[in-house]
Amino acid sequence: MEAGEERTAENLLLLETNIDDMNPQIYGYLYDRLFEAGARDVWTTPIYMKKNRPGQMLSVLAGEAQKEACAGIIFRETTSLGIRVRRIEERLEADRHMAKVETKYGIVACKVSAYGGHIINVAPEYEDCCKLAREKKVPLKLVQQEAMKAFEARLGD
C-alpha cells in the first residue's frame, strides 16, 4: 500500500493453475497482462506433474472484482484448462511509503516498509538505480549501495 492510500477490506482470491505444455517466453507477457488487469501479485512455482513432466504452477493474487478479468487472461494466454480459486481469509500487510534520497549519482526513491511501528525493510527502486547506473556508467550495485547509505544517514544513529 502506497502512502496516502486508505486501507479497505478486500476479498482476496488466489487463482492457481498448473501448466506443462506452454512456451516459457509467454510468461513475461502473461505477467504484464495480469498486472494490468489489477492482479496484486503473480508468481510461478516449478513443479512436477503426471508422468514426471516438469511444469509451472501459476499463482495470481487478486481481488474479487478482478477475478473474471484475470481468469479470462489465463484462459486466453495460456494452455490452462482449469483454474483453482481459493479465498484468502486474512492477509497481514506492512505499511509502505516511498522516501527519496540524494546520492552522489542522483536521486533514488526507496520503498520503506514498516510493521508494528518499526522499519522492517528498505529497498532502493530498481528502475531508478538502473537509470542512474547507465547515465553515470557505474555498476548497478554501487548505485544501490549508495542509496542504502544515504537512507541510513538520513535515519541517523
MIVO-716361 format. One line per field, with one value per atom (N, C-alpha, C, O): x, y, z; residue in three letters; atom name; residue number from 0. Coordinates in steps of 0.001 Angstrom, whole numbers. Each point is the difference from the previous one (the first is absolute). Layout:
<sites>
east X;...
north Y;...
up Z;...
residuo ALA;...
atomo CA;...
num NUM;...
</sites>
This chain:
<sites>
east 851;-851;901;913;-1158;822;-487;-1142;2006;-355;-1233;-111;-803;-1187;-1166;-1131;1377;-1090;-709;626;-1930;-750;-75;-93;134;-165;-1497;-816;482;-1390;-77;928;-2062;-213;-149;-780;1535;-33;-66;731;-1604;-86;1053;-183;1288;1072;-206;-470;835;-95;1368;811;-567;1194;-450;-672;1042;-303;1250;1090;-1236;1149;-325;-1122;2133;-110;1378;1016;-986;1252;150;-939;2134;254;1269;1037;-1124;1187;277;909;-1683;145;-62;-629;1283;-69;1415;904;-736;1276;332;-800;1950;336;154;-50;235;111;-1296;13;-1108;-1311;-165;-790;1510;-227;189;-803;1811;215;-1179;-466;-11;-1168;-1228;-778;607;-1122;7;-1031;2185;111;-439;-788;1298;-359;-1504;-590;-31;-1447;-776;-969;1390;-692;132;-968;2168;163;-839;-587;521;-832;-1471;-751;337;-1393;-290;-1134;2157;-213;470;-285;1000;532;919;769;-843;863;1392;994;-930;1282;-183;-1090;2171;5;1337;1047;-1091;1255;-183;-1119;2233;0;918;1005;-1371;767;286;-924;2202;288;-577;137;-775;-612;243;428;-706;-20;-1433;-689;251;-1382;-43;1003;-2183;-123;1050;453;-91;1028;1347;830;-628;1233;372;1181;-2177;266;217;-777;1846;186;-1070;-404;-34;-1003;150;956;-1907;-29;-1397;-1002;942;-1271;-73;820;-1795;-235;-933;-1071;1474;-809;-246;918;-2171;-385;-811;-1032;1504;-722;-771;587;-1900;-835;-1219;-399;-182;-1246;-1156;107;-1211;-1212;-387;-428;578;-397;867;-432;1636;902;-23;682;-1460;1;-293;772;-1849;-385;1007;317;187;988;1265;540;-69;1220;-225;861;-2004;-299;-52;521;-1142;-71;1371;249;639;1371;710;674;-824;656;-488;811;-2120;-532;429;319;-309;349;1497;399;430;1440;815;1181;-1798;752;-686;-1007;1570;-590;-875;-414;128;-790;-1415;-627;141;-1380;-851;-1207;1845;-741;782;1231;-1966;620;-616;-1222;2068;-469;-143;851;-1897;-218;-164;-842;1661;-69;-167;603;-1412;-151;1144;375;158;1030;-718;-627;719;-715;559;-744;2054;627;1329;668;-292;1301;551;-601;1729;669;882;676;-673;800;832;-448;1653;844;-447;-479;641;-228;1135;1138;-1442;1030;-102;-1085;2241;31;1318;933;-884;1198;764;-593;1901;877;1079;633;-423;1048;1267;-30;1156;1297;915;-86;949;989;1292;547;-62;1277;965;-391;1652;970;-300;569;-1460;-374;-1302;-289;-491;-1289;-1034;330;-1573;-1084;-539;-226;26;-542;-1189;94;-1208;-1146;238;490;-836;129;-1359;-724;382;-1229;321;868;-1576;225;-1208;-1142;1406;-1056;126;1105;-2249;-12;-1110;-1051;1303;-1010;136;1103;-2214;33;778;579;-560;686;1504;694;-176;1441;284;-721;1774;408;516;868;-1417;417;771;697;-819;723;80;-913;2018;194;558;975;-1595;453;69;-1026;2242;109;-750;65;-779;-764;954;906;-1136;846;123;1109;-2224;29;803;757;-913;779;1495;799;-438;1412;559;1131;-1913;444;259;1016;-1930;123;1278;747;-508;1194;1280;1006;-1037;1184;370;1180;-2182;264;531;989;-1672;397;1414;772;-426;1300;1059;1163;-1584;921;722;1220;-2030;519;-818;-1113;1652;-764;-1296;-32;-1006;-1302;120;-613;1408;99;585;-317;1163;535;-1090;-46;-826;-1103;-916;-434;140;-858;638;-681;1990;701;-11;-201;414;-18;-1384;-118;-911;-1362;-241;-590;1043;-167;793;-492;1721;804;-697;-49;-488;-689;-1231;-292;-428;-1183;404;-608;1633;463;500;-236;935;487;-1182;51;-1102;-1207;-649;-561;640;-578;836;-528;1832;898;275;-333;934;366;-1156;130
north -1163;1163;1231;102;798;1201;1057;-44;985;1081;722;260;59;727;-895;478;-1767;-909;-393;-137;-42;-451;-1515;-622;40;-1444;-297;614;-1550;-401;-1503;-717;243;-1443;-490;545;-1573;-502;-1514;-645;83;-1451;-453;127;-658;-461;-1457;-811;502;-1347;-435;826;-2127;-581;-880;-1011;1394;-785;-800;565;-1873;-852;-980;-493;225;-1018;-596;677;-1934;-678;-48;-343;691;72;-791;207;-1119;-783;-30;-697;1444;-111;1355;139;862;1353;547;-252;988;658;945;882;-1044;832;1486;831;-484;1420;751;1224;-1923;625;554;923;-1459;390;1494;588;29;1431;827;898;-1199;682;-259;914;-2161;-384;797;535;-457;770;1448;546;72;1388;154;924;-1812;72;-143;725;-1659;-211;1212;398;193;1209;1146;763;-632;1036;-196;971;-2216;-306;181;-186;549;279;-1065;94;-1114;-1012;678;891;-1306;550;-617;663;-1953;-688;-1175;-560;199;-1123;-714;642;-1981;-741;-1403;-490;-132;-1386;-817;497;-1749;-926;-1238;-599;204;-1219;-1221;-134;-744;-1207;-1164;193;-1399;-1182;-473;-86;-218;-406;-1481;-703;226;-1430;-405;810;-2061;-558;710;13;573;711;1115;279;353;1132;1253;288;473;1273;993;15;792;1010;1207;106;786;1204;136;-166;468;365;1529;689;-176;1433;397;-585;1580;495;1487;754;-337;1395;422;-597;1625;572;1205;941;-974;1067;222;-878;2053;285;-663;-375;239;-592;712;-641;1957;781;-293;250;-772;-292;-1471;-384;-437;-1453;-342;-726;1226;-369;495;-713;1941;533;-852;-340;-6;-805;-1414;-542;-57;-1343;14;-909;1928;96;85;-623;1386;127;-1346;-414;-269;-1300;-974;-690;627;-925;384;-872;2171;418;-95;-352;661;130;-1243;-76;-906;-1194;-1241;93;-1235;-1270;-602;-1154;1917;-483;-380;661;-1749;-443;155;-241;646;167;833;-7;726;888;-288;2;-249;-144;1399;856;-614;1302;-237;-789;1486;-112;1388;968;-888;1257;128;-966;2149;288;547;1058;-1771;413;1274;860;-752;1155;262;-933;2180;370;1127;1070;-1310;1033;801;-574;1872;851;972;542;-342;1039;1341;69;982;1348;306;-410;1139;327;1458;575;2;1340;162;-786;1809;275;1156;963;-1087;1060;232;-949;2192;313;379;736;-1259;321;550;-382;1276;607;-797;-139;-382;-711;787;968;-1388;674;-253;660;-1612;-286;678;126;308;628;-456;-679;1050;-314;-1401;-390;-360;-1360;-94;382;-892;-278;-1342;-941;858;-1240;-379;846;-2126;-500;-374;-834;1457;-231;-764;427;-1554;-822;19;-54;133;-5;-912;-130;-489;-843;195;-41;251;212;1244;63;926;1245;-40;950;-2036;-136;-228;-736;1372;-234;-1422;-420;-320;-1393;-220;-1004;1951;-159;1332;823;-643;1148;-549;-751;1127;-498;1152;586;-259;1014;-465;-1175;2090;-345;-415;740;-1919;-600;894;243;246;810;1285;393;262;1209;-317;733;-1827;-388;-368;359;-1067;-368;1246;98;837;1230;754;445;-308;721;-769;604;-1920;-812;169;102;-72;193;1403;181;814;1395;276;679;-1204;285;-1030;133;-1179;-1060;-656;-161;-206;-696;-1273;-104;-863;-1228;283;854;-1568;135;-169;746;-1732;-263;1186;187;616;1187;1037;623;-437;947;-483;791;-2083;-560;168;350;-601;152;1456;277;639;1428;439;810;-1340;334;-484;716;-1923;-516;821;287;93;844;1332;482;105;1288;-141;890;-1981;-209;-167;596;-1407;-224;1298;246;591;1289;896;760;-858;800;-385;848;-2149;-458;409;213;-102;327;-1217;-1125;1356;-1122;-428;-925
up 0;0;0;819;-1701;-120;980;456;-137;917;-523;-1198;2083;-393;-387;-93;-137;-338;1283;1052;-1145;1152;-14;-1058;2241;93;-96;688;-1538;-141;117;-373;902;73;-1434;-780;451;-1367;34;751;-1563;-122;-998;-1211;1730;-869;-377;797;-2033;-528;-507;-418;458;-586;-1152;206;-1411;-1198;-336;-93;-89;-306;-1104;-118;-687;-1036;-260;161;-561;-329;-1516;-718;243;-1437;-315;630;-1611;-355;-1496;-452;-311;-1451;-691;-1049;1638;-543;-213;797;-1862;-281;1164;310;334;1157;-328;907;-2167;-369;276;128;-38;195;1415;204;772;1392;266;725;-1272;225;-481;702;-1894;-557;867;272;160;849;1304;406;247;1239;-236;773;-1838;-302;-157;560;-1307;-224;1303;230;626;1274;916;648;-593;820;-561;768;-2074;-617;347;83;119;339;1488;442;329;1415;960;1194;-1668;917;1008;-361;1613;1053;-52;297;-681;-119;-950;-116;-559;-938;179;83;-23;97;-568;-152;-153;-453;898;509;-329;823;-838;-550;444;-766;720;1216;-1969;557;-955;-1138;1617;-858;-66;1016;-2219;-222;-340;123;-556;-312;-1031;-809;863;-879;179;-909;2084;364;-969;-208;-378;-896;827;910;-1225;699;-450;-1162;2083;-316;913;768;-866;830;608;-695;1986;594;-53;606;-1325;-94;1131;162;620;1109;-198;-322;519;-171;1221;305;389;1128;-517;-534;694;-556;881;765;-883;686;-726;-1168;1881;-591;-1294;-959;933;-1171;-1226;-1125;1316;-1111;-419;-950;1651;-248;-1460;-625;84;-1364;-1036;-952;1141;-948;18;-1053;2256;105;-535;-694;1007;-508;-1525;-646;71;-1453;-635;-1032;1638;-512;89;-943;2078;164;-1074;-618;389;-1010;-1413;-808;504;-1366;-282;-1110;2102;-237;352;-338;1016;379;-575;-702;1013;-429;1098;-108;1159;1132;-413;-827;1429;-231;1259;-27;1136;1251;993;12;820;991;1364;151;832;1376;593;-239;996;636;1489;428;360;1465;599;-463;1477;735;1002;664;-571;992;1230;-60;1160;1204;605;471;-490;630;-695;-447;361;-547;859;95;521;785;-937;-854;997;-874;819;1010;-1469;575;-581;-1131;1912;-525;-953;231;-1316;-983;-387;-79;-160;-586;-763;163;-985;-795;659;487;-487;508;-1047;-462;90;-982;741;987;-1488;588;-1085;-1167;1577;-897;126;1094;-2217;-16;-878;-653;641;-871;-1475;-869;581;-1383;-414;-1190;2172;-266;1010;972;-1201;930;-273;-1146;2243;-74;948;1166;-1671;857;680;-624;1896;755;562;525;-641;601;1441;256;683;1422;549;-167;821;576;1511;541;143;1458;497;-628;1752;642;1500;545;104;1447;384;1085;-1968;299;-194;363;-930;-213;-1479;-674;177;-1390;-106;765;-1728;-175;-1295;-146;-804;-1255;-736;56;-738;-887;-1302;3;-1113;-1299;-1000;-345;-126;-1054;-1238;-361;-294;-1197;-1123;-381;-120;-1019;-1233;-477;-37;-1226;191;-888;2034;285;-10;-583;1233;92;-1377;-326;-472;-1359;-839;-687;749;-786;376;-871;2164;449;-333;-373;503;-323;-1468;-337;-535;-1434;-270;-711;1298;-229;496;-676;1857;618;-356;380;-1125;-427;1186;9;987;1178;193;-517;1255;257;775;886;-1230;657;1507;764;-332;1438;762;1174;-1816;675;238;1061;-2036;171;1119;837;-824;1049;1381;963;-871;1278;465;1183;-2106;350;476;920;-1539;422;1429;809;-502;1357;1012;1091;-1450;893;253;1131;-2193;136;874;798;-930;825;1460;889;-643;1377;636;1182;-1980;514;357;966;-1750;261;1321;695;-347;1270;1193;1091;-1292;1114;855;-372;1504;893;847;802
residuo MET;MET;MET;MET;GLU;GLU;GLU;GLU;ALA;ALA;ALA;ALA;GLY;GLY;GLY;GLY;GLU;GLU;GLU;GLU;GLU;GLU;GLU;GLU;ARG;ARG;ARG;ARG;THR;THR;THR;THR;ALA;ALA;ALA;ALA;GLU;GLU;GLU;GLU;ASN;ASN;ASN;ASN;LEU;LEU;LEU;LEU;LEU;LEU;LEU;LEU;LEU;LEU;LEU;LEU;LEU;LEU;LEU;LEU;GLU;GLU;GLU;GLU;THR;THR;THR;THR;ASN;ASN;ASN;ASN;ILE;ILE;ILE;ILE;ASP;ASP;ASP;ASP;ASP;ASP;ASP;ASP;MET;MET;MET;MET;ASN;ASN;ASN;ASN;PRO;PRO;PRO;PRO;GLN;GLN;GLN;GLN;ILE;ILE;ILE;ILE;TYR;TYR;TYR;TYR;GLY;GLY;GLY;GLY;TYR;TYR;TYR;TYR;LEU;LEU;LEU;LEU;TYR;TYR;TYR;TYR;ASP;ASP;ASP;ASP;ARG;ARG;ARG;ARG;LEU;LEU;LEU;LEU;PHE;PHE;PHE;PHE;GLU;GLU;GLU;GLU;ALA;ALA;ALA;ALA;GLY;GLY;GLY;GLY;ALA;ALA;ALA;ALA;ARG;ARG;ARG;ARG;ASP;ASP;ASP;ASP;VAL;VAL;VAL;VAL;TRP;TRP;TRP;TRP;THR;THR;THR;THR;THR;THR;THR;THR;PRO;PRO;PRO;PRO;ILE;ILE;ILE;ILE;TYR;TYR;TYR;TYR;MET;MET;MET;MET;LYS;LYS;LYS;LYS;LYS;LYS;LYS;LYS;ASN;ASN;ASN;ASN;ARG;ARG;ARG;ARG;PRO;PRO;PRO;PRO;GLY;GLY;GLY;GLY;GLN;GLN;GLN;GLN;MET;MET;MET;MET;LEU;LEU;LEU;LEU;SER;SER;SER;SER;VAL;VAL;VAL;VAL;LEU;LEU;LEU;LEU;ALA;ALA;ALA;ALA;GLY;GLY;GLY;GLY;GLU;GLU;GLU;GLU;ALA;ALA;ALA;ALA;GLN;GLN;GLN;GLN;LYS;LYS;LYS;LYS;GLU;GLU;GLU;GLU;ALA;ALA;ALA;ALA;CYS;CYS;CYS;CYS;ALA;ALA;ALA;ALA;GLY;GLY;GLY;GLY;ILE;ILE;ILE;ILE;ILE;ILE;ILE;ILE;PHE;PHE;PHE;PHE;ARG;ARG;ARG;ARG;GLU;GLU;GLU;GLU;THR;THR;THR;THR;THR;THR;THR;THR;SER;SER;SER;SER;LEU;LEU;LEU;LEU;GLY;GLY;GLY;GLY;ILE;ILE;ILE;ILE;ARG;ARG;ARG;ARG;VAL;VAL;VAL;VAL;ARG;ARG;ARG;ARG;ARG;ARG;ARG;ARG;ILE;ILE;ILE;ILE;GLU;GLU;GLU;GLU;GLU;GLU;GLU;GLU;ARG;ARG;ARG;ARG;LEU;LEU;LEU;LEU;GLU;GLU;GLU;GLU;ALA;ALA;ALA;ALA;ASP;ASP;ASP;ASP;ARG;ARG;ARG;ARG;HIS;HIS;HIS;HIS;MET;MET;MET;MET;ALA;ALA;ALA;ALA;LYS;LYS;LYS;LYS;VAL;VAL;VAL;VAL;GLU;GLU;GLU;GLU;THR;THR;THR;THR;LYS;LYS;LYS;LYS;TYR;TYR;TYR;TYR;GLY;GLY;GLY;GLY;ILE;ILE;ILE;ILE;VAL;VAL;VAL;VAL;ALA;ALA;ALA;ALA;CYS;CYS;CYS;CYS;LYS;LYS;LYS;LYS;VAL;VAL;VAL;VAL;SER;SER;SER;SER;ALA;ALA;ALA;ALA;TYR;TYR;TYR;TYR;GLY;GLY;GLY;GLY;GLY;GLY;GLY;GLY;HIS;HIS;HIS;HIS;ILE;ILE;ILE;ILE;ILE;ILE;ILE;ILE;ASN;ASN;ASN;ASN;VAL;VAL;VAL;VAL;ALA;ALA;ALA;ALA;PRO;PRO;PRO;PRO;GLU;GLU;GLU;GLU;TYR;TYR;TYR;TYR;GLU;GLU;GLU;GLU;ASP;ASP;ASP;ASP;CYS;CYS;CYS;CYS;CYS;CYS;CYS;CYS;LYS;LYS;LYS;LYS;LEU;LEU;LEU;LEU;ALA;ALA;ALA;ALA;ARG;ARG;ARG;ARG;GLU;GLU;GLU;GLU;LYS;LYS;LYS;LYS;LYS;LYS;LYS;LYS;VAL;VAL;VAL;VAL;PRO;PRO;PRO;PRO;LEU;LEU;LEU;LEU;LYS;LYS;LYS;LYS;LEU;LEU;LEU;LEU;VAL;VAL;VAL;VAL;GLN;GLN;GLN;GLN;GLN;GLN;GLN;GLN;GLU;GLU;GLU;GLU;ALA;ALA;ALA;ALA;MET;MET;MET;MET;LYS;LYS;LYS;LYS;ALA;ALA;ALA;ALA;PHE;PHE;PHE;PHE;GLU;GLU;GLU;GLU;ALA;ALA;ALA;ALA;ARG;ARG;ARG;ARG;LEU;LEU;LEU;LEU;GLY;GLY;GLY;GLY;ASP;ASP;ASP;ASP
atomo N;CA;C;O;N;CA;C;O;N;CA;C;O;N;CA;C;O;N;CA;C;O;N;CA;C;O;N;CA;C;O;N;CA;C;O;N;CA;C;O;N;CA;C;O;N;CA;C;O;N;CA;C;O;N;CA;C;O;N;CA;C;O;N;CA;C;O;N;CA;C;O;N;CA;C;O;N;CA;C;O;N;CA;C;O;N;CA;C;O;N;CA;C;O;N;CA;C;O;N;CA;C;O;N;CA;C;O;N;CA;C;O;N;CA;C;O;N;CA;C;O;N;CA;C;O;N;CA;C;O;N;CA;C;O;N;CA;C;O;N;CA;C;O;N;CA;C;O;N;CA;C;O;N;CA;C;O;N;CA;C;O;N;CA;C;O;N;CA;C;O;N;CA;C;O;N;CA;C;O;N;CA;C;O;N;CA;C;O;N;CA;C;O;N;CA;C;O;N;CA;C;O;N;CA;C;O;N;CA;C;O;N;CA;C;O;N;CA;C;O;N;CA;C;O;N;CA;C;O;N;CA;C;O;N;CA;C;O;N;CA;C;O;N;CA;C;O;N;CA;C;O;N;CA;C;O;N;CA;C;O;N;CA;C;O;N;CA;C;O;N;CA;C;O;N;CA;C;O;N;CA;C;O;N;CA;C;O;N;CA;C;O;N;CA;C;O;N;CA;C;O;N;CA;C;O;N;CA;C;O;N;CA;C;O;N;CA;C;O;N;CA;C;O;N;CA;C;O;N;CA;C;O;N;CA;C;O;N;CA;C;O;N;CA;C;O;N;CA;C;O;N;CA;C;O;N;CA;C;O;N;CA;C;O;N;CA;C;O;N;CA;C;O;N;CA;C;O;N;CA;C;O;N;CA;C;O;N;CA;C;O;N;CA;C;O;N;CA;C;O;N;CA;C;O;N;CA;C;O;N;CA;C;O;N;CA;C;O;N;CA;C;O;N;CA;C;O;N;CA;C;O;N;CA;C;O;N;CA;C;O;N;CA;C;O;N;CA;C;O;N;CA;C;O;N;CA;C;O;N;CA;C;O;N;CA;C;O;N;CA;C;O;N;CA;C;O;N;CA;C;O;N;CA;C;O;N;CA;C;O;N;CA;C;O;N;CA;C;O;N;CA;C;O;N;CA;C;O;N;CA;C;O;N;CA;C;O;N;CA;C;O;N;CA;C;O;N;CA;C;O;N;CA;C;O;N;CA;C;O;N;CA;C;O;N;CA;C;O;N;CA;C;O;N;CA;C;O;N;CA;C;O;N;CA;C;O;N;CA;C;O;N;CA;C;O;N;CA;C;O;N;CA;C;O;N;CA;C;O;N;CA;C;O;N;CA;C;O;N;CA;C;O;N;CA;C;O;N;CA;C;O;N;CA;C;O;N;CA;C;O;N;CA;C;O;N;CA;C;O;N;CA;C;O;N;CA;C;O;N;CA;C;O;N;CA;C;O;N;CA;C;O;N;CA;C;O;N;CA;C;O;N;CA;C;O;N;CA;C;O;N;CA;C;O;N;CA;C;O;N;CA;C;O;N;CA;C;O;N;CA;C;O;N;CA;C;O;N;CA;C;O;N;CA;C;O
num 0;0;0;0;1;1;1;1;2;2;2;2;3;3;3;3;4;4;4;4;5;5;5;5;6;6;6;6;7;7;7;7;8;8;8;8;9;9;9;9;10;10;10;10;11;11;11;11;12;12;12;12;13;13;13;13;14;14;14;14;15;15;15;15;16;16;16;16;17;17;17;17;18;18;18;18;19;19;19;19;20;20;20;20;21;21;21;21;22;22;22;22;23;23;23;23;24;24;24;24;25;25;25;25;26;26;26;26;27;27;27;27;28;28;28;28;29;29;29;29;30;30;30;30;31;31;31;31;32;32;32;32;33;33;33;33;34;34;34;34;35;35;35;35;36;36;36;36;37;37;37;37;38;38;38;38;39;39;39;39;40;40;40;40;41;41;41;41;42;42;42;42;43;43;43;43;44;44;44;44;45;45;45;45;46;46;46;46;47;47;47;47;48;48;48;48;49;49;49;49;50;50;50;50;51;51;51;51;52;52;52;52;53;53;53;53;54;54;54;54;55;55;55;55;56;56;56;56;57;57;57;57;58;58;58;58;59;59;59;59;60;60;60;60;61;61;61;61;62;62;62;62;63;63;63;63;64;64;64;64;65;65;65;65;66;66;66;66;67;67;67;67;68;68;68;68;69;69;69;69;70;70;70;70;71;71;71;71;72;72;72;72;73;73;73;73;74;74;74;74;75;75;75;75;76;76;76;76;77;77;77;77;78;78;78;78;79;79;79;79;80;80;80;80;81;81;81;81;82;82;82;82;83;83;83;83;84;84;84;84;85;85;85;85;86;86;86;86;87;87;87;87;88;88;88;88;89;89;89;89;90;90;90;90;91;91;91;91;92;92;92;92;93;93;93;93;94;94;94;94;95;95;95;95;96;96;96;96;97;97;97;97;98;98;98;98;99;99;99;99;100;100;100;100;101;101;101;101;102;102;102;102;103;103;103;103;104;104;104;104;105;105;105;105;106;106;106;106;107;107;107;107;108;108;108;108;109;109;109;109;110;110;110;110;111;111;111;111;112;112;112;112;113;113;113;113;114;114;114;114;115;115;115;115;116;116;116;116;117;117;117;117;118;118;118;118;119;119;119;119;120;120;120;120;121;121;121;121;122;122;122;122;123;123;123;123;124;124;124;124;125;125;125;125;126;126;126;126;127;127;127;127;128;128;128;128;129;129;129;129;130;130;130;130;131;131;131;131;132;132;132;132;133;133;133;133;134;134;134;134;135;135;135;135;136;136;136;136;137;137;137;137;138;138;138;138;139;139;139;139;140;140;140;140;141;141;141;141;142;142;142;142;143;143;143;143;144;144;144;144;145;145;145;145;146;146;146;146;147;147;147;147;148;148;148;148;149;149;149;149;150;150;150;150;151;151;151;151;152;152;152;152;153;153;153;153;154;154;154;154;155;155;155;155;156;156;156;156
</sites>
